[in-house]
């Protein structure tokens, strides 16, 4: 599936979750899916938990995050000790 087709699965509507990017047709935010993945949930666990969600939806969340960061300068969240 092309990047464009994956990204079409993500939408933002001010009337849904105050405009946060969500998986189209759901109230499941990209942020929530990424947070699940960051905390060791695997794709199968996420699909089991959220009926109707597809593997491509999860891939779309990851791609959306990647594309969102492409033109962003990285700012460390904490400073390293000297």
Backbone bond lengths (Angstrom), bond angles and torsions (degrees), N, CA, C in turn:
res aa  C-N    CA-C-N  psi(-1)  N-CA   C-N-CA  omega(-1)  CA-C   N-CA-C  phi
1 X - - - 1.445 - - 1.526 108.47 -
2 X 1.314 116.99 135.68 1.465 121.70 -177.40 1.530 111.17 -72.60
3 X 1.329 114.72 159.79 1.462 120.19 177.10 1.524 110.68 -56.44
4 X 1.316 116.43 -44.05 1.462 120.84 -178.54 1.529 111.18 -59.87
5 X 1.314 116.28 -43.40 1.469 119.60 179.63 1.527 111.15 -66.28
6 X 1.330 117.11 -39.48 1.465 119.72 177.48 1.525 110.59 -63.77
7 X 1.323 117.02 -45.08 1.466 120.49 -177.07 1.523 112.58 -66.87
8 X 1.329 117.77 -22.39 1.465 120.66 176.18 1.525 111.41 -67.41
9 X 1.327 117.59 -14.47 1.462 122.20 178.59 1.533 111.79 -78.91
10 X 1.330 116.59 -11.60 1.463 121.47 -178.53 1.520 108.81 -106.69
11 X 1.318 116.10 136.69 1.459 121.12 179.97 1.523 109.49 -140.18
12 X 1.310 115.23 159.22 1.466 121.03 175.34 1.521 107.74 -134.67
13 X 1.315 116.25 126.22 1.459 122.75 -178.60 1.522 107.47 -135.69
14 X 1.326 118.16 124.96 1.468 119.90 -179.14 1.534 113.40 -56.28
15 X 1.320 116.76 -20.51 1.465 121.00 -179.35 1.535 112.50 -85.74
16 X 1.339 116.97 -8.23 1.467 121.18 -178.38 1.520 108.38 -120.87
17 X 1.329 116.64 118.42 1.471 122.85 179.43 1.525 112.26 49.68
18 X 1.318 115.73 42.08 1.473 123.22 179.36 1.523 113.56 51.30
19 X 1.322 116.67 32.31 1.455 121.02 174.90 1.509 115.97 88.60
20 X 1.334 117.52 4.80 1.468 119.28 176.86 1.528 109.16 -64.78
21 X 1.329 117.35 146.80 1.464 119.46 175.64 1.532 110.51 -63.07
22 X 1.315 115.78 130.74 1.461 122.21 -179.93 1.518 109.70 -131.11
23 X 1.315 115.38 163.60 1.455 120.56 173.00 1.525 106.78 -73.78
24 X 1.326 116.07 126.19 1.462 122.39 -175.00 1.524 110.90 -50.11
25 X 1.329 115.77 133.28 1.454 121.93 177.90 1.521 113.70 83.33
26 X 1.344 116.73 5.87 1.461 120.61 179.60 1.526 109.69 -133.00
27 X 1.299 115.31 176.69 1.464 121.73 169.21 1.525 108.71 -113.49
28 X 1.305 115.68 27.74 1.461 122.60 -179.61 1.527 108.19 -96.52
29 X 1.333 115.47 112.62 1.463 119.21 -174.71 1.520 112.16 -78.60
30 X 1.318 113.98 152.56 1.465 121.41 174.05 1.532 108.36 -57.44
31 X 1.310 116.21 -43.30 1.470 121.81 179.39 1.526 111.27 -55.60
32 X 1.311 117.70 -44.04 1.468 121.36 -178.24 1.534 110.76 -65.09
33 X 1.320 116.45 -44.36 1.470 119.98 -179.74 1.531 109.84 -62.68
34 X 1.329 116.92 -44.70 1.468 120.09 179.13 1.519 111.22 -63.22
35 X 1.321 116.71 -38.32 1.463 121.15 178.20 1.529 110.69 -63.73
36 X 1.312 117.37 -40.56 1.463 120.60 176.32 1.523 110.86 -60.47
37 X 1.328 116.07 -45.77 1.464 120.59 179.59 1.530 110.67 -63.57
38 X 1.321 116.83 -40.15 1.467 121.20 -179.56 1.521 112.16 -65.59
39 X 1.329 115.99 -24.85 1.462 120.45 -179.40 1.529 111.74 -103.28
40 X 1.323 115.22 33.19 1.463 124.15 170.46 1.522 116.88 75.02
41 X 1.320 118.35 9.74 1.465 117.77 171.88 1.524 106.78 -72.21
42 X 1.311 116.74 138.25 1.459 117.62 175.29 1.531 108.91 -96.94
43 X 1.309 115.29 169.25 1.466 120.30 -175.21 1.519 111.05 -58.44
44 X 1.326 117.38 -41.66 1.468 120.00 -179.36 1.531 111.35 -61.51
45 X 1.327 117.21 -40.85 1.472 120.62 178.41 1.528 110.81 -63.32
46 X 1.309 116.30 -40.90 1.466 120.13 179.48 1.529 110.03 -65.88
47 X 1.318 116.87 -43.56 1.467 120.18 179.45 1.524 111.41 -64.06
48 X 1.325 117.04 -37.00 1.463 120.81 177.96 1.528 111.55 -66.92
49 X 1.315 115.94 -35.31 1.477 121.19 -176.56 1.530 112.38 -76.54
50 X 1.326 117.36 -33.71 1.464 121.58 -174.29 1.523 109.87 -117.91
51 X 1.307 115.49 94.73 1.463 122.52 -178.73 1.521 110.72 -58.20
52 X 1.301 116.33 134.50 1.456 121.51 178.96 1.519 113.48 93.51
53 X 1.319 116.93 -17.43 1.461 120.89 177.67 1.523 108.80 -73.67
54 X 1.326 116.51 144.61 1.456 120.48 -179.35 1.528 110.88 -117.50
55 X 1.301 114.87 163.57 1.474 121.51 176.06 1.531 109.66 -57.25
56 X 1.331 117.17 -38.13 1.463 120.93 179.29 1.522 111.37 -65.87
57 X 1.333 117.83 -32.95 1.469 120.51 175.97 1.523 110.78 -62.21
58 X 1.320 116.80 -42.61 1.466 121.22 179.16 1.527 109.35 -66.49
59 X 1.313 116.92 -43.72 1.467 120.30 177.10 1.525 110.69 -60.47
60 X 1.330 116.84 -38.31 1.463 121.34 178.96 1.528 110.95 -62.50
61 X 1.325 117.18 -38.08 1.467 120.72 177.80 1.519 111.15 -62.75
62 X 1.316 116.18 -44.26 1.465 121.03 180.00 1.533 109.99 -65.17
63 X 1.312 116.68 -44.61 1.454 120.52 179.71 1.524 110.96 -64.37
64 X 1.324 117.00 -41.53 1.461 120.99 178.56 1.527 110.50 -58.81
65 X 1.322 116.37 -45.31 1.471 120.37 178.75 1.522 110.46 -62.12
66 X 1.309 116.50 -44.05 1.465 121.02 179.76 1.522 111.10 -60.78
67 X 1.317 116.93 -47.66 1.464 121.37 179.98 1.530 111.05 -64.77
68 X 1.319 116.87 -35.23 1.466 121.07 -179.61 1.519 111.82 -66.31
69 X 1.325 116.80 -27.85 1.460 121.44 -177.63 1.532 113.87 -94.18
70 X 1.315 117.66 -6.65 1.468 121.12 -175.56 1.516 114.00 -53.39
71 X 1.311 117.55 -43.50 1.464 119.91 -175.24 1.534 112.16 -107.79
72 X 1.322 115.99 23.83 1.453 121.06 -179.33 1.514 110.09 -105.16
73 X 1.315 115.39 134.90 1.462 119.46 173.87 1.515 108.41 -77.54
74 X 1.315 116.38 138.45 1.460 120.31 -179.35 1.511 110.00 -79.30
75 X 1.302 115.90 128.83 1.459 122.32 175.93 1.531 105.92 -119.33
76 X 1.327 117.76 117.68 1.472 119.48 -179.37 1.530 111.43 -59.32
77 X 1.317 115.73 142.59 1.461 120.86 179.52 1.531 111.26 -77.17
78 X 1.298 116.21 -25.36 1.470 121.04 176.82 1.527 109.11 -134.22
79 X 1.294 116.25 156.15 1.460 119.80 177.95 1.505 109.50 -95.19
80 X 1.307 115.45 139.38 1.452 120.72 177.25 1.528 109.75 -77.59
81 X 1.334 115.66 143.84 1.461 119.70 177.57 1.518 109.21 -70.39
82 X 1.294 116.10 142.70 1.483 121.00 -178.81 1.510 111.87 -76.91
